[in-house]
Amino acid sequence: MITKEVNDFLKKIECGTYNSEDAVYEFSRIAKYLTKEELVMIKEKLSNLLKERVSEENYE
């Protein structure tokens, strides 16, 4: 089950609150407490978000 802390992290990533360095640091901090399934789910969410952003940039 995804915790509130992980949901907050994902929301901040989606909103662009974190720069790349901060996002990597924060992810490494919380990743050690997550299960493999949770890590895979987060990876998929981040991958989809990246694809959306790239397609938006290509559209402009």
C-alpha distance matrix in Angstrom:
0.0 3.8 6.3 9.7 11.4 9.8 10.5 13.9 14.5 14.1 16.3 18.8 19.1 19.7 22.3 24.0 23.7 23.2 26.0 25.3 25.9 23.7 20.8 21.2 21.6 18.5 16.4 18.0 17.3 13.6 13.2 14.4 11.4 8.9 8.9 11.3 9.2 7.2 10.8 12.3 10.4 11.4 14.8 15.3 14.7 17.1 19.5 19.8 20.4 23.1 24.7 25.0 26.6 28.9 30.0 30.7 32.8 34.7 35.3 37.0
3.8 0.0 3.8 6.8 8.1 6.2 6.8 10.2 10.8 10.5 12.7 15.1 15.4 16.2 18.7 20.3 19.9 19.5 22.4 21.9 22.6 20.2 17.3 18.1 18.5 15.3 13.4 15.5 14.9 11.1 11.3 13.3 10.6 8.3 9.5 11.7 10.0 6.8 9.7 11.6 9.3 9.2 12.8 13.7 12.4 14.4 17.2 17.6 17.7 20.3 22.3 22.4 23.6 26.2 27.5 27.9 29.8 32.0 32.7 34.0
6.3 3.8 0.0 3.8 5.3 5.3 6.3 8.6 9.9 10.8 12.4 14.4 15.5 16.7 18.5 20.1 19.1 18.8 21.9 21.8 22.2 19.4 17.0 18.1 17.8 14.3 13.2 15.3 13.8 10.2 11.6 13.2 10.2 9.3 11.5 14.3 13.2 9.9 12.2 14.7 12.7 11.7 15.4 16.6 14.9 16.3 19.6 20.0 19.5 22.1 24.4 24.3 25.1 27.9 29.4 29.4 31.2 33.7 34.3 35.3
9.7 6.8 3.8 0.0 3.8 5.5 5.0 6.0 8.5 9.8 10.4 12.2 14.2 15.2 16.3 18.2 16.8 17.1 20.5 21.1 21.6 18.4 16.4 18.2 17.8 14.0 13.8 16.4 14.5 11.4 13.6 15.5 12.9 12.4 15.0 17.6 16.5 12.9 14.8 17.2 14.9 13.3 16.9 18.1 15.7 16.8 20.3 20.4 19.2 21.9 24.5 23.9 24.3 27.4 28.9 28.4 30.2 33.0 33.4 34.1
11.4 8.1 5.3 3.8 0.0 3.8 5.5 5.1 6.2 8.7 9.9 10.6 12.4 14.3 15.4 16.5 14.8 14.5 17.7 18.2 18.2 15.0 13.3 14.9 14.1 10.4 10.6 13.0 11.0 8.2 11.0 13.0 11.0 11.2 14.4 16.8 16.5 12.8 13.7 16.6 14.9 12.5 15.8 17.7 15.4 15.7 19.3 20.1 18.6 20.8 23.7 23.4 23.4 26.4 28.3 27.8 29.2 32.1 32.8 33.3
9.8 6.2 5.3 5.5 3.8 0.0 3.8 5.4 4.9 6.2 8.6 9.8 10.6 12.3 14.2 15.3 14.4 13.7 16.7 16.6 17.1 14.4 11.8 13.2 13.3 9.7 8.7 11.6 10.6 7.5 9.1 11.9 10.2 9.3 12.1 14.0 13.4 9.6 10.3 13.0 11.2 8.7 12.1 13.9 11.8 12.2 15.7 16.6 15.5 17.7 20.5 20.5 20.7 23.5 25.4 25.3 26.7 29.3 30.2 31.0
10.5 6.8 6.3 5.0 5.5 3.8 0.0 3.8 5.4 5.1 6.2 8.6 9.8 10.5 12.3 14.2 13.6 13.9 17.2 17.6 18.8 16.0 13.3 15.4 16.0 12.4 11.6 14.9 14.2 11.2 12.7 15.6 13.8 12.5 14.8 16.4 15.0 11.3 12.5 14.4 11.7 9.6 13.1 13.9 11.1 12.1 15.6 15.6 14.2 17.0 19.5 18.9 19.4 22.5 23.9 23.5 25.3 28.0 28.5 29.3
13.9 10.2 8.6 6.0 5.1 5.4 3.8 0.0 3.8 5.5 5.1 6.2 8.6 9.8 10.5 12.2 10.8 11.4 15.0 16.1 17.0 13.9 11.9 14.6 14.6 11.0 11.4 14.8 13.6 11.4 13.7 16.6 15.2 14.6 17.5 19.1 18.2 14.5 15.1 17.2 14.9 12.1 15.2 16.4 13.3 13.4 17.2 17.3 15.2 17.6 20.5 19.6 19.4 22.7 24.4 23.5 25.0 28.0 28.5 28.8
14.5 10.8 9.9 8.5 6.2 4.9 5.4 3.8 0.0 3.8 5.5 5.2 6.3 8.7 10.0 10.6 9.4 8.9 12.2 12.7 13.6 10.6 8.2 10.8 11.2 7.8 7.9 11.5 10.9 9.2 11.1 14.4 13.8 13.2 16.2 17.4 17.0 13.3 12.9 15.2 13.5 10.1 12.6 14.4 11.7 10.9 14.7 15.5 13.4 15.2 18.4 18.1 17.6 20.5 22.7 22.1 23.2 26.2 27.1 27.4
14.1 10.5 10.8 9.8 8.7 6.2 5.1 5.5 3.8 0.0 3.8 5.4 5.0 6.2 8.6 9.8 10.1 10.0 12.9 13.1 14.9 12.6 9.5 12.0 13.4 10.5 9.5 13.3 13.6 11.5 12.5 16.0 15.5 13.9 16.2 16.8 15.8 12.3 12.1 13.5 11.2 8.0 10.5 11.5 8.3 8.0 11.7 12.0 10.0 12.3 15.2 14.7 14.7 17.7 19.6 19.2 20.6 23.4 24.2 24.9
16.3 12.7 12.4 10.4 9.9 8.6 6.2 5.1 5.5 3.8 0.0 3.8 5.4 5.0 6.1 8.5 8.6 9.9 13.2 14.4 16.4 13.9 11.4 14.6 15.7 12.8 12.7 16.4 16.4 14.5 15.9 19.4 18.5 17.3 19.6 20.4 19.1 15.7 15.8 17.0 14.3 11.5 13.9 14.3 10.7 10.6 14.1 13.6 10.9 13.6 16.3 14.9 14.7 18.1 19.6 18.5 20.2 23.2 23.5 23.9
18.8 15.1 14.4 12.2 10.6 9.8 8.6 6.2 5.2 5.4 3.8 0.0 3.8 5.4 5.1 6.0 5.0 6.4 9.9 11.6 13.4 10.7 8.9 12.4 13.3 10.7 11.5 15.2 15.0 14.0 15.8 19.2 18.9 18.2 21.0 21.8 21.1 17.5 17.0 18.6 16.5 13.2 15.0 16.1 12.8 11.5 15.0 15.1 12.0 13.8 17.0 15.8 14.7 18.0 20.1 18.7 19.7 23.0 23.7 23.5
19.1 15.4 15.5 14.2 12.4 10.6 9.8 8.6 6.3 5.0 5.4 3.8 0.0 3.8 5.5 5.1 6.1 5.9 8.5 9.2 11.7 9.9 7.2 10.5 12.4 10.4 10.3 14.0 14.8 13.9 14.9 18.5 18.8 17.6 20.1 20.2 19.6 16.4 15.2 16.4 14.7 11.2 12.2 13.3 10.3 8.3 11.6 12.0 8.9 10.2 13.6 12.9 11.7 14.7 17.1 16.2 17.0 20.1 21.2 21.3
19.7 16.2 16.7 15.2 14.3 12.3 10.5 9.8 8.7 6.2 5.0 5.4 3.8 0.0 3.8 5.5 7.8 9.0 11.2 12.2 15.1 13.6 10.9 14.0 16.2 14.1 13.7 17.4 18.3 17.0 17.8 21.5 21.4 19.8 21.8 21.8 20.5 17.5 16.8 17.3 15.0 12.1 13.1 13.2 9.7 8.5 11.3 10.6 7.1 9.4 12.1 10.5 9.8 13.3 14.9 13.7 15.2 18.3 18.7 19.0
22.3 18.7 18.5 16.3 15.4 14.2 12.3 10.5 10.0 8.6 6.1 5.1 5.5 3.8 0.0 3.8 5.5 8.2 10.7 12.7 15.4 13.6 11.9 15.5 17.1 15.1 15.6 19.3 19.7 18.8 20.1 23.7 23.5 22.4 24.8 25.0 23.9 20.7 20.1 20.9 18.6 15.6 16.8 17.0 13.5 12.1 14.9 14.1 10.5 12.2 14.9 12.9 11.4 15.0 16.6 14.6 15.8 19.2 19.4 19.0
24.0 20.3 20.1 18.2 16.5 15.3 14.2 12.2 10.6 9.8 8.5 6.0 5.1 5.5 3.8 0.0 3.8 5.5 7.1 9.4 12.3 10.9 9.7 13.2 15.0 13.7 14.5 17.8 18.6 18.4 19.6 23.1 23.6 22.7 25.2 25.2 24.6 21.5 20.2 21.1 19.5 16.1 16.6 17.4 14.4 12.1 14.6 14.6 10.9 11.4 14.6 13.2 10.9 13.9 16.3 14.4 14.7 18.3 19.1 18.4
23.7 19.9 19.1 16.8 14.8 14.4 13.6 10.8 9.4 10.1 8.6 5.0 6.1 7.8 5.5 3.8 0.0 3.8 6.7 9.8 11.5 9.3 9.0 12.7 13.5 12.0 13.7 16.9 16.9 17.0 18.9 22.1 22.4 22.1 25.0 25.6 25.3 21.9 20.7 22.3 20.7 17.1 18.1 19.4 16.4 14.2 17.2 17.5 14.0 14.7 18.1 16.8 14.6 17.6 20.0 18.2 18.4 22.0 22.8 21.9
23.2 19.5 18.8 17.1 14.5 13.7 13.9 11.4 8.9 10.0 9.9 6.4 5.9 9.0 8.2 5.5 3.8 0.0 3.8 6.4 7.8 5.6 5.5 9.1 10.0 9.1 10.9 13.7 14.2 14.8 16.4 19.5 20.4 20.2 23.2 23.6 23.8 20.5 18.8 20.6 19.6 15.8 16.4 18.3 15.8 13.1 16.0 17.1 13.9 13.9 17.6 17.2 14.9 17.4 20.3 19.1 18.8 22.2 23.6 22.9
26.0 22.4 21.9 20.5 17.7 16.7 17.2 15.0 12.2 12.9 13.2 9.9 8.5 11.2 10.7 7.1 6.7 3.8 0.0 3.8 5.6 5.4 6.1 8.7 10.1 10.6 12.1 14.3 15.5 16.7 17.8 20.8 22.3 22.1 24.9 24.9 25.4 22.4 20.2 21.7 21.2 17.5 17.3 19.3 17.3 14.0 16.2 17.8 14.7 13.7 17.4 17.4 14.6 16.4 19.7 18.7 17.6 21.0 22.8 21.9
25.3 21.9 21.8 21.1 18.2 16.6 17.6 16.1 12.7 13.1 14.4 11.6 9.2 12.2 12.7 9.4 9.8 6.4 3.8 0.0 3.8 5.5 5.1 6.2 8.7 10.0 10.5 12.3 14.3 15.6 16.0 19.0 20.9 20.6 23.1 22.6 23.4 20.8 18.1 19.5 19.5 15.9 15.0 17.4 16.0 12.4 14.2 16.4 13.9 12.3 15.9 16.8 14.3 15.4 19.0 18.7 17.6 20.5 22.8 22.4
25.9 22.6 22.2 21.6 18.2 17.1 18.8 17.0 13.6 14.9 16.4 13.4 11.7 15.1 15.4 12.3 11.5 7.8 5.6 3.8 0.0 3.8 5.5 5.3 6.3 8.7 10.0 10.8 12.5 14.6 15.3 17.7 20.0 20.3 23.0 22.9 24.2 21.5 18.8 20.7 21.1 17.5 16.8 19.7 18.5 15.1 17.0 19.6 17.2 15.8 19.5 20.5 18.1 19.1 22.7 22.5 21.3 24.1 26.5 26.0
23.7 20.2 19.4 18.4 15.0 14.4 16.0 13.9 10.6 12.6 13.9 10.7 9.9 13.6 13.6 10.9 9.3 5.6 5.4 5.5 3.8 0.0 3.8 5.5 5.1 6.0 8.4 9.9 10.5 12.4 13.9 16.4 18.1 18.6 21.8 22.2 23.2 20.2 17.9 20.3 20.2 16.4 16.6 19.5 17.8 14.8 17.5 19.6 17.1 16.5 20.3 20.8 18.6 20.3 23.7 23.1 22.4 25.5 27.5 27.0
20.8 17.3 17.0 16.4 13.3 11.8 13.3 11.9 8.2 9.5 11.4 8.9 7.2 10.9 11.9 9.7 9.0 5.5 6.1 5.1 5.5 3.8 0.0 3.8 5.5 5.2 6.0 8.5 9.8 10.7 11.7 14.7 16.2 16.1 19.0 19.1 19.9 16.9 14.6 16.7 16.5 12.7 12.9 15.7 14.0 11.1 13.9 16.1 13.8 13.4 17.2 17.9 16.1 18.0 21.2 20.9 20.7 23.6 25.5 25.5
21.2 18.1 18.1 18.2 14.9 13.2 15.4 14.6 10.8 12.0 14.6 12.4 10.5 14.0 15.5 13.2 12.7 9.1 8.7 6.2 5.3 5.5 3.8 0.0 3.8 5.5 5.1 6.1 8.6 10.2 10.2 12.9 15.1 15.2 17.8 17.6 19.0 16.5 13.6 15.8 16.5 12.9 12.4 15.7 15.0 11.9 14.2 17.0 15.4 14.5 18.1 19.5 18.0 19.2 22.6 22.9 22.4 24.9 27.3 27.4
21.6 18.5 17.8 17.8 14.1 13.3 16.0 14.6 11.2 13.4 15.7 13.3 12.4 16.2 17.1 15.0 13.5 10.0 10.1 8.7 6.3 5.1 5.5 3.8 0.0 3.8 5.5 5.3 6.2 8.9 10.0 11.9 14.1 15.1 18.2 18.6 20.4 17.6 15.1 17.9 18.6 15.1 15.2 18.7 17.8 15.1 17.6 20.4 18.6 18.0 21.7 22.9 21.3 22.7 26.1 26.1 25.6 28.4 30.6 30.5
18.5 15.3 14.3 14.0 10.4 9.7 12.4 11.0 7.8 10.5 12.8 10.7 10.4 14.1 15.1 13.7 12.0 9.1 10.6 10.0 8.7 6.0 5.2 5.5 3.8 0.0 3.8 5.5 5.0 6.4 8.5 10.9 12.1 13.0 16.3 17.3 18.6 15.4 13.6 16.6 16.6 13.1 14.1 17.3 15.9 13.8 16.9 19.2 17.4 17.6 21.2 22.0 20.7 22.7 25.7 25.6 25.6 28.5 30.3 30.4
16.4 13.4 13.2 13.8 10.6 8.7 11.6 11.4 7.9 9.5 12.7 11.5 10.3 13.7 15.6 14.5 13.7 10.9 12.1 10.5 10.0 8.4 6.0 5.1 5.5 3.8 0.0 3.8 5.3 5.3 5.7 8.9 10.4 10.4 13.3 13.9 15.1 12.2 10.0 12.9 13.3 9.9 10.7 14.1 13.2 11.3 14.2 16.7 15.5 15.7 19.1 20.3 19.6 21.3 24.2 24.6 24.8 27.4 29.3 29.8
18.0 15.5 15.3 16.4 13.0 11.6 14.9 14.8 11.5 13.3 16.4 15.2 14.0 17.4 19.3 17.8 16.9 13.7 14.3 12.3 10.8 9.9 8.5 6.1 5.3 5.5 3.8 0.0 3.8 5.6 5.2 6.9 9.6 10.4 13.3 13.8 15.9 13.5 11.0 14.1 15.4 12.4 12.7 16.4 16.2 14.3 16.7 19.6 18.7 18.5 21.8 23.4 22.6 24.0 27.0 27.7 27.6 30.0 32.2 32.7
17.3 14.9 13.8 14.5 11.0 10.6 14.2 13.6 10.9 13.6 16.4 15.0 14.8 18.3 19.7 18.6 16.9 14.2 15.5 14.3 12.5 10.5 9.8 8.6 6.2 5.0 5.3 3.8 0.0 3.8 5.8 6.6 8.3 10.2 13.7 15.1 17.1 14.4 12.7 16.2 16.9 14.1 15.2 18.7 18.0 16.5 19.3 21.9 20.7 21.0 24.5 25.6 24.8 26.5 29.5 29.8 29.9 32.5 34.5 34.9
13.6 11.1 10.2 11.4 8.2 7.5 11.2 11.4 9.2 11.5 14.5 14.0 13.9 17.0 18.8 18.4 17.0 14.8 16.7 15.6 14.6 12.4 10.7 10.2 8.9 6.4 5.3 5.6 3.8 0.0 3.8 5.6 5.8 7.1 10.7 12.6 14.1 11.1 10.1 13.8 14.0 11.5 13.3 16.5 15.8 14.9 18.0 20.2 19.3 20.2 23.4 24.3 24.0 26.0 28.7 29.0 29.6 32.1 33.8 34.5
13.2 11.3 11.6 13.6 11.0 9.1 12.7 13.7 11.1 12.5 15.9 15.8 14.9 17.8 20.1 19.6 18.9 16.4 17.8 16.0 15.3 13.9 11.7 10.2 10.0 8.5 5.7 5.2 5.8 3.8 0.0 3.8 5.3 5.3 8.2 9.4 11.4 9.0 7.2 10.9 11.9 9.8 11.0 14.5 14.5 13.8 16.2 18.8 18.6 19.2 22.1 23.6 23.6 25.1 27.7 28.6 29.2 31.3 33.2 34.2
14.4 13.3 13.2 15.5 13.0 11.9 15.6 16.6 14.4 16.0 19.4 19.2 18.5 21.5 23.7 23.1 22.1 19.5 20.8 19.0 17.7 16.4 14.7 12.9 11.9 10.9 8.9 6.9 6.6 5.6 3.8 0.0 3.8 5.7 8.3 9.9 12.7 10.9 9.6 13.2 14.7 13.2 14.3 17.7 18.1 17.5 19.7 22.4 22.3 22.9 25.7 27.3 27.3 28.8 31.4 32.3 32.8 35.0 36.9 37.9
11.4 10.6 10.2 12.9 11.0 10.2 13.8 15.2 13.8 15.5 18.5 18.9 18.8 21.4 23.5 23.6 22.4 20.4 22.3 20.9 20.0 18.1 16.2 15.1 14.1 12.1 10.4 9.6 8.3 5.8 5.3 3.8 0.0 3.8 6.9 9.8 11.8 9.7 9.8 13.5 14.2 13.0 15.0 17.9 18.0 18.1 20.6 22.8 22.7 23.9 26.6 27.8 28.1 29.9 32.3 33.0 33.9 36.1 37.8 38.8
8.9 8.3 9.3 12.4 11.2 9.3 12.5 14.6 13.2 13.9 17.3 18.2 17.6 19.8 22.4 22.7 22.1 20.2 22.1 20.6 20.3 18.6 16.1 15.2 15.1 13.0 10.4 10.4 10.2 7.1 5.3 5.7 3.8 0.0 3.8 6.6 8.1 5.9 6.4 9.9 10.6 10.0 12.1 14.7 15.0 15.5 17.9 19.8 20.2 21.5 23.9 25.2 25.9 27.7 29.7 30.7 31.9 33.9 35.4 36.7
8.9 9.5 11.5 15.0 14.4 12.1 14.8 17.5 16.2 16.2 19.6 21.0 20.1 21.8 24.8 25.2 25.0 23.2 24.9 23.1 23.0 21.8 19.0 17.8 18.2 16.3 13.3 13.3 13.7 10.7 8.2 8.3 6.9 3.8 0.0 3.8 5.4 5.2 6.3 8.7 10.0 10.7 12.3 14.4 15.5 16.6 18.2 20.1 21.2 22.5 24.4 25.9 27.1 28.6 30.4 31.7 33.1 34.7 36.2 37.9
11.3 11.7 14.3 17.6 16.8 14.0 16.4 19.1 17.4 16.8 20.4 21.8 20.2 21.8 25.0 25.2 25.6 23.6 24.9 22.6 22.9 22.2 19.1 17.6 18.6 17.3 13.9 13.8 15.1 12.6 9.4 9.9 9.8 6.6 3.8 0.0 3.8 5.4 5.1 6.2 8.6 9.9 10.5 12.4 14.3 15.3 16.3 18.4 20.0 20.9 22.4 24.4 25.7 26.8 28.5 30.3 31.5 32.8 34.5 36.4
9.2 10.0 13.2 16.5 16.5 13.4 15.0 18.2 17.0 15.8 19.1 21.1 19.6 20.5 23.9 24.6 25.3 23.8 25.4 23.4 24.2 23.2 19.9 19.0 20.4 18.6 15.1 15.9 17.1 14.1 11.4 12.7 11.8 8.1 5.4 3.8 0.0 3.8 5.4 5.1 6.2 8.7 9.8 10.7 12.5 14.3 15.2 16.6 18.5 20.0 21.1 22.7 24.5 25.8 27.1 28.8 30.5 31.7 33.0 35.1
7.2 6.8 9.9 12.9 12.8 9.6 11.3 14.5 13.3 12.3 15.7 17.5 16.4 17.5 20.7 21.5 21.9 20.5 22.4 20.8 21.5 20.2 16.9 16.5 17.6 15.4 12.2 13.5 14.4 11.1 9.0 10.9 9.7 5.9 5.2 5.4 3.8 0.0 3.8 5.4 5.0 6.2 8.5 9.9 10.6 12.2 14.0 15.4 16.5 18.3 19.9 21.2 22.6 24.3 25.8 27.1 28.7 30.3 31.6 33.4
10.8 9.7 12.2 14.8 13.7 10.3 12.5 15.1 12.9 12.1 15.8 17.0 15.2 16.8 20.1 20.2 20.7 18.8 20.2 18.1 18.8 17.9 14.6 13.6 15.1 13.6 10.0 11.0 12.7 10.1 7.2 9.6 9.8 6.4 6.3 5.1 5.4 3.8 0.0 3.8 5.4 5.1 6.1 8.6 9.9 10.5 12.0 14.2 15.3 16.3 18.2 19.9 21.0 22.3 24.2 25.7 26.9 28.4 30.1 31.8
12.3 11.6 14.7 17.2 16.6 13.0 14.4 17.2 15.2 13.5 17.0 18.6 16.4 17.3 20.9 21.1 22.3 20.6 21.7 19.5 20.7 20.3 16.7 15.8 17.9 16.6 12.9 14.1 16.2 13.8 10.9 13.2 13.5 9.9 8.7 6.2 5.1 5.4 3.8 0.0 3.8 5.5 5.0 6.2 8.7 9.9 10.3 12.3 14.2 15.2 16.4 18.4 20.0 20.9 22.5 24.3 25.7 26.9 28.5 30.5
10.4 9.3 12.7 14.9 14.9 11.2 11.7 14.9 13.5 11.2 14.3 16.5 14.7 15.0 18.6 19.5 20.7 19.6 21.2 19.5 21.1 20.2 16.5 16.5 18.6 16.6 13.3 15.4 16.9 14.0 11.9 14.7 14.2 10.6 10.0 8.6 6.2 5.0 5.4 3.8 0.0 3.8 5.4 5.2 6.3 8.7 9.8 10.7 12.4 14.3 15.4 16.7 18.6 20.1 21.3 22.7 24.6 25.9 27.1 29.1
11.4 9.2 11.7 13.3 12.5 8.7 9.6 12.1 10.1 8.0 11.5 13.2 11.2 12.1 15.6 16.1 17.1 15.8 17.5 15.9 17.5 16.4 12.7 12.9 15.1 13.1 9.9 12.4 14.1 11.5 9.8 13.2 13.0 10.0 10.7 9.9 8.7 6.2 5.1 5.5 3.8 0.0 3.8 5.4 5.1 6.1 8.4 9.9 10.5 12.2 14.2 15.3 16.5 18.3 20.0 21.1 22.6 24.4 25.7 27.3
14.8 12.8 15.4 16.9 15.8 12.1 13.1 15.2 12.6 10.5 13.9 15.0 12.2 13.1 16.8 16.6 18.1 16.4 17.3 15.0 16.8 16.6 12.9 12.4 15.2 14.1 10.7 12.7 15.2 13.3 11.0 14.3 15.0 12.1 12.3 10.5 9.8 8.5 6.1 5.0 5.4 3.8 0.0 3.8 5.5 5.2 6.0 8.5 9.8 10.5 12.2 14.2 15.3 16.4 18.3 19.9 21.1 22.4 24.2 26.0
15.3 13.7 16.6 18.1 17.7 13.9 13.9 16.4 14.4 11.5 14.3 16.1 13.3 13.2 17.0 17.4 19.4 18.3 19.3 17.4 19.7 19.5 15.7 15.7 18.7 17.3 14.1 16.4 18.7 16.5 14.5 17.7 17.9 14.7 14.4 12.4 10.7 9.9 8.6 6.2 5.2 5.4 3.8 0.0 3.8 5.5 5.0 6.1 8.5 9.8 10.5 12.3 14.3 15.3 16.4 18.3 20.0 21.0 22.4 24.6
14.7 12.4 14.9 15.7 15.4 11.8 11.1 13.3 11.7 8.3 10.7 12.8 10.3 9.7 13.5 14.4 16.4 15.8 17.3 16.0 18.5 17.8 14.0 15.0 17.8 15.9 13.2 16.2 18.0 15.8 14.5 18.1 18.0 15.0 15.5 14.3 12.5 10.6 9.9 8.7 6.3 5.1 5.5 3.8 0.0 3.8 5.4 5.2 6.2 8.7 10.0 10.6 12.4 14.3 15.5 16.6 18.5 20.1 21.1 23.0
17.1 14.4 16.3 16.8 15.7 12.2 12.1 13.4 10.9 8.0 10.6 11.5 8.3 8.5 12.1 12.1 14.2 13.1 14.0 12.4 15.1 14.8 11.1 11.9 15.1 13.8 11.3 14.3 16.5 14.9 13.8 17.5 18.1 15.5 16.6 15.3 14.3 12.2 10.5 9.9 8.7 6.1 5.2 5.5 3.8 0.0 3.8 5.4 5.0 6.1 8.6 9.8 10.6 12.3 14.2 15.3 16.5 18.4 19.9 21.4
19.5 17.2 19.6 20.3 19.3 15.7 15.6 17.2 14.7 11.7 14.1 15.0 11.6 11.3 14.9 14.6 17.2 16.0 16.2 14.2 17.0 17.5 13.9 14.2 17.6 16.9 14.2 16.7 19.3 18.0 16.2 19.7 20.6 17.9 18.2 16.3 15.2 14.0 12.0 10.3 9.8 8.4 6.0 5.0 5.4 3.8 0.0 3.8 5.4 5.1 6.2 8.7 10.0 10.6 12.3 14.3 15.5 16.6 18.3 20.3
19.8 17.6 20.0 20.4 20.1 16.6 15.6 17.3 15.5 12.0 13.6 15.1 12.0 10.6 14.1 14.6 17.5 17.1 17.8 16.4 19.6 19.6 16.1 17.0 20.4 19.2 16.7 19.6 21.9 20.2 18.8 22.4 22.8 19.8 20.1 18.4 16.6 15.4 14.2 12.3 10.7 9.9 8.5 6.1 5.2 5.4 3.8 0.0 3.8 5.4 5.1 6.2 8.7 9.9 10.6 12.3 14.3 15.4 16.4 18.7
20.4 17.7 19.5 19.2 18.6 15.5 14.2 15.2 13.4 10.0 10.9 12.0 8.9 7.1 10.5 10.9 14.0 13.9 14.7 13.9 17.2 17.1 13.8 15.4 18.6 17.4 15.5 18.7 20.7 19.3 18.6 22.3 22.7 20.2 21.2 20.0 18.5 16.5 15.3 14.2 12.4 10.5 9.8 8.5 6.2 5.0 5.4 3.8 0.0 3.8 5.4 5.1 6.3 8.7 10.0 10.6 12.4 14.3 15.3 16.9
23.1 20.3 22.1 21.9 20.8 17.7 17.0 17.6 15.2 12.3 13.6 13.8 10.2 9.4 12.2 11.4 14.7 13.9 13.7 12.3 15.8 16.5 13.4 14.5 18.0 17.6 15.7 18.5 21.0 20.2 19.2 22.9 23.9 21.5 22.5 20.9 20.0 18.3 16.3 15.2 14.3 12.2 10.5 9.8 8.7 6.1 5.1 5.4 3.8 0.0 3.8 5.4 5.1 6.1 8.6 9.8 10.6 12.3 14.1 15.6
24.7 22.3 24.4 24.5 23.7 20.5 19.5 20.5 18.4 15.2 16.3 17.0 13.6 12.1 14.9 14.6 18.1 17.6 17.4 15.9 19.5 20.3 17.2 18.1 21.7 21.2 19.1 21.8 24.5 23.4 22.1 25.7 26.6 23.9 24.4 22.4 21.1 19.9 18.2 16.4 15.4 14.2 12.2 10.5 10.0 8.6 6.2 5.1 5.4 3.8 0.0 3.8 5.5 5.2 6.1 8.6 9.9 10.6 12.2 14.5
25.0 22.4 24.3 23.9 23.4 20.5 18.9 19.6 18.1 14.7 14.9 15.8 12.9 10.5 12.9 13.2 16.8 17.2 17.4 16.8 20.5 20.8 17.9 19.5 22.9 22.0 20.3 23.4 25.6 24.3 23.6 27.3 27.8 25.2 25.9 24.4 22.7 21.2 19.9 18.4 16.7 15.3 14.2 12.3 10.6 9.8 8.7 6.2 5.1 5.4 3.8 0.0 3.8 5.5 5.2 6.1 8.7 9.9 10.4 12.5
26.6 23.6 25.1 24.3 23.4 20.7 19.4 19.4 17.6 14.7 14.7 14.7 11.7 9.8 11.4 10.9 14.6 14.9 14.6 14.3 18.1 18.6 16.1 18.0 21.3 20.7 19.6 22.6 24.8 24.0 23.6 27.3 28.1 25.9 27.1 25.7 24.5 22.6 21.0 20.0 18.6 16.5 15.3 14.3 12.4 10.6 10.0 8.7 6.3 5.1 5.5 3.8 0.0 3.8 5.5 5.0 6.2 8.6 9.8 10.8
28.9 26.2 27.9 27.4 26.4 23.5 22.5 22.7 20.5 17.7 18.1 18.0 14.7 13.3 15.0 13.9 17.6 17.4 16.4 15.4 19.1 20.3 18.0 19.2 22.7 22.7 21.3 24.0 26.5 26.0 25.1 28.8 29.9 27.7 28.6 26.8 25.8 24.3 22.3 20.9 20.1 18.3 16.4 15.3 14.3 12.3 10.6 9.9 8.7 6.1 5.2 5.5 3.8 0.0 3.8 5.4 5.1 6.2 8.6 10.1
30.0 27.5 29.4 28.9 28.3 25.4 23.9 24.4 22.7 19.6 19.6 20.1 17.1 14.9 16.6 16.3 20.0 20.3 19.7 19.0 22.7 23.7 21.2 22.6 26.1 25.7 24.2 27.0 29.5 28.7 27.7 31.4 32.3 29.7 30.4 28.5 27.1 25.8 24.2 22.5 21.3 20.0 18.3 16.4 15.5 14.2 12.3 10.6 10.0 8.6 6.1 5.2 5.5 3.8 0.0 3.8 5.4 5.0 6.1 8.8
30.7 27.9 29.4 28.4 27.8 25.3 23.5 23.5 22.1 19.2 18.5 18.7 16.2 13.7 14.6 14.4 18.2 19.1 18.7 18.7 22.5 23.1 20.9 22.9 26.1 25.6 24.6 27.7 29.8 29.0 28.6 32.3 33.0 30.7 31.7 30.3 28.8 27.1 25.7 24.3 22.7 21.1 19.9 18.3 16.6 15.3 14.3 12.3 10.6 9.8 8.6 6.1 5.0 5.4 3.8 0.0 3.8 5.4 5.0 6.4
32.8 29.8 31.2 30.2 29.2 26.7 25.3 25.0 23.2 20.6 20.2 19.7 17.0 15.2 15.8 14.7 18.4 18.8 17.6 17.6 21.3 22.4 20.7 22.4 25.6 25.6 24.8 27.6 29.9 29.6 29.2 32.8 33.9 31.9 33.1 31.5 30.5 28.7 26.9 25.7 24.6 22.6 21.1 20.0 18.5 16.5 15.5 14.3 12.4 10.6 9.9 8.7 6.2 5.1 5.4 3.8 0.0 3.8 5.4 5.3
34.7 32.0 33.7 33.0 32.1 29.3 28.0 28.0 26.2 23.4 23.2 23.0 20.1 18.3 19.2 18.3 22.0 22.2 21.0 20.5 24.1 25.5 23.6 24.9 28.4 28.5 27.4 30.0 32.5 32.1 31.3 35.0 36.1 33.9 34.7 32.8 31.7 30.3 28.4 26.9 25.9 24.4 22.4 21.0 20.1 18.4 16.6 15.4 14.3 12.3 10.6 9.9 8.6 6.2 5.0 5.4 3.8 0.0 3.8 5.5
35.3 32.7 34.3 33.4 32.8 30.2 28.5 28.5 27.1 24.2 23.5 23.7 21.2 18.7 19.4 19.1 22.8 23.6 22.8 22.8 26.5 27.5 25.5 27.3 30.6 30.3 29.3 32.2 34.5 33.8 33.2 36.9 37.8 35.4 36.2 34.5 33.0 31.6 30.1 28.5 27.1 25.7 24.2 22.4 21.1 19.9 18.3 16.4 15.3 14.1 12.2 10.4 9.8 8.6 6.1 5.0 5.4 3.8 0.0 3.8
37.0 34.0 35.3 34.1 33.3 31.0 29.3 28.8 27.4 24.9 23.9 23.5 21.3 19.0 19.0 18.4 21.9 22.9 21.9 22.4 26.0 27.0 25.5 27.4 30.5 30.4 29.8 32.7 34.9 34.5 34.2 37.9 38.8 36.7 37.9 36.4 35.1 33.4 31.8 30.5 29.1 27.3 26.0 24.6 23.0 21.4 20.3 18.7 16.9 15.6 14.5 12.5 10.8 10.1 8.8 6.4 5.3 5.5 3.8 0.0
